[in-house]
Amino acid sequence: MSPSEFFHMGGYAVYVWSSYGLALVVLGWILISPVFTKKSIIKELKIKYRQQERQRQEDT
């Protein structure tokens, strides 16, 4: 089997390579998504912590 035959995939190259590409994009998103989620959660927690600290200072 030559490299060109391998990449042509018997006429199904468009479907095969597009499915590989889509799977790669989805897996990449699965790996990157938690990083952005973590940053937003940390930001929200910092805001809540500051609000609680202000509330404690006002109560004392």
Residue, then its C-alpha position, 0 to 999 in steps of 0.5 A: m500500500s502506497p502512502s497516496e492510497f493510504f491517504h485516499m482511503g479507498g474513496y472515503a478519505v473525506y469522511v475518514w479524515s473529517s471524522y479524525g479531525l472532528a475527534l481531535v477537536v473534541l478531545g482538544w476541547i475536553l482537555i482545554s475546557p477545564v482550564f477555563t472553568k477553573k479560572s472562572i471558578i477561582k475568580e468567583l470564589k475570590i469575589k465571594y471571599r472578599q464579600q464575606e470579609r467585608q460583611r465580617q468587618e461590618d458586623t464587628 
